């Protein structure tokens, strides 16, 4: 069954990635960014996320990389492409030029949009709180 239809429960290891029940996170690393991006896109299609708009290619994806090297800013901003329920992020370590972090979020969570857009964090509320 595809990840979108049956989101992995907390603590599970699905296809080499980890899930906390709300966020599924995995890393792709190929010999270059183009190959890595193609692998991530293929994974999204196979797991039921083929309808989520993503950049056409790795060159377009690069345009979403934050220009700063300030790690404090990078802790609060998503360094990469974001389109609900998917984030395709560049690692903080810029030496990993051919690596991408793919995050997929559980759309069935009752507070999904608030969590995905970090509204609760900015409001100082815990994710599970009201």
Steps between C-alpha positions, in 0.01 A plus 500: 500500500623852418621730776228756421227243557650346813736737680772319697439496878736661750828318545473310174771464240339518155710465183813623677335807651364571847153602612373660818141442391469853360824558310671244279862592424748335270824597328592454136858522378614429145815578308365847415201715590313418178506127571410556866205722408375246245512228769299717741241581232464133407449414868227766527317356197523142628372602844190683372629858485526532122238777504706728727665774291880488516773682308548370143861402560797539733590836348160640599533340843830684553309830474325411828826462693545780754806711420607537864755291683375627836401182681273690740284622213500154345357358824185711455459493123453203271806487275340360188168446329178485701155406370250341734546212598858473368831671573812436293783650702870558460715379792661759728842361407564667162772245421225244438419647159332187365282433807135587558276453800143402413236569763141388455226596745189311607208684344254308717629658822223727639740797534697428185494847341592673825792261554617498137519880483648522853218727615494333842876548546475871418204537738699331778253212527602136521405297193255287694353792699209726427 
